Amino acid sequence: MSAVVELGPAQGCVAYDAPAGERIASYELVGPSEGPVVLVHGGISSDAHVCASAADPRPGWWDALVGDGCAIDTREVRVLSLDWVPDAASLDEQVAATAAV
């Protein structure tokens, strides 16, 4: 069972069941709510904040490629980015986090 907790207008976390027990994954959404969703999944050293936005103007870890007018144009698509689940026991748990969101 998953439960979503919104942390702001475009950020939140989801609790979900995994083989090793309940986990929590953080996510961020940037772009128009009616746009098609593009998943940007970072690696171990990146978080869910992929690009600067009106909701969170801090620089993101992929500002050069994701944002207004970039290759992944957040004026056209809605970007869903997820934190890497640091204590996941397997790739299956990373997949479970993605599915929960």
N, C-alpha and C positions, 0 to 999 in steps of 0.2 A: 504494500500500500504506500502511495506517495502523498506527501502533503507539501504544498507550495506556500512559501512565506514571501510576500513582496517586501523588499527593503527600501524601495523608492519607485519612481515612475517607470524605470526601465531596469531595475535590478531586483534580484531575489535569490532565494535558495529553496531547494527542494530536498525533503527527507524521503528516502526510498529504502526498500528492503533489498539486501544483497546477500550472497551466500555467507559472508562473514558477519552479518548483522546489519542494523540500520546504519546508513551513511547519509551525509549531507553534501550536496553539491551546490555551488553558487553559479549564477548565470547573469548575463546582461543582454538586453535587447536594444538595438539601435536601428532606427529607420522607421518608415511609415508602417503603421499597424496593418494596413491593407496590402502591403507589398509581399511578394513571395519571400519565403524564409531561406536564408543561406546560413548553414552551420559553419562556424569557424571554431575549430577545436584546437586549443593551444597545447603545448607540451608541458613537461614537468616544471620548467622555470617560468611559465607565463600564467597569468590569471585570466579572469573573464573580461577584463577591461581592454578590449582589442583596439578601440579608437576613441579619440576625443569626440564629445557630442555636446549638445545644448544641456542635457541632463547632467553630464559629468565632463567638464572641459579639461580634466587632467590628460596629459599625453597617454596614449595607449601603446601597446607593444607592437602594433602593426599599422600605425598611422600612415605610413607611406603607401599602403595598398588598400586600406579600408577607410572609408569616409566620404564626405561629399565630393563628387567629381573624381574619385579614385577608381581603380580597377574594379573593386567591389564597392559600387556607388550606393551609399546609404540614403540617397534621395530616391532611389529606384527599388531597393530591396531592403528587407528587414533582416538584420544580422543577429543571430543567436550565437553567443559565445559562452563557453563553459570553463570553469576552473578544472584543472586536473585534480582528480581525487587522490590526495597524496598517500593515503594508507590503503588504497585498493589492493586486494590480494591478487587480482588478475585483470587481464584486459576485459574479461566479461563484466567486471564491476564498473569499468569505465563505460562500457556499452550500456549497462543498466542505468547509470547516471544520465546519459544522453537520452535514453528512452523515457526516463521519469520526467524530464523537462518537457 
